[in-house]
């Protein structure tokens, strides 16, 4: 899956099974690529993620947890922002 992933598409995934992990392109690369030291670039990992067939599942998995490293083509900081937007959207819908 290429391009941005919408929050609506993430919310509709069923992640009760972790079988999707078997299809991840990350399995073919040294794991250190996806866990750069603080301040180090994560460009290589994100490029691999952009070509990965299970990027959406990976991102949704990471959004539901506090995971270090690059997951679903996003850094920890990017996922924190996404999660914040998700929470705000939920509360906006609930108060409407």
Steps between C-alpha positions, in 0.01 A plus 500: 500500500652830396415852611339629818281278711172649618399464864160362392662211312716421802204481735329235285781242519469175691831442676399211722744292297862602461542284188558819299846526659612204289450710184693806617795611291677583827561127546747517211709783649719542809267606783741779600380692193158537666636598840740789439665673793329820612587778256605260223308500170231241438479562126610152395241331722222730379589431135474126564166550675359695205538188285373256763171316436407502871586861580145582610479205738843581641409862564172410668682250720750765610231764560341270754823473699803698606751366249850630446634528146346524156170317457273534197729765356471732799723608786396501865436876481284464189293226664452710813360781284274256314373356827431851631297582187312174541409579861393856413285374211336245729416765759376742234262234367387409852423862592315578175 
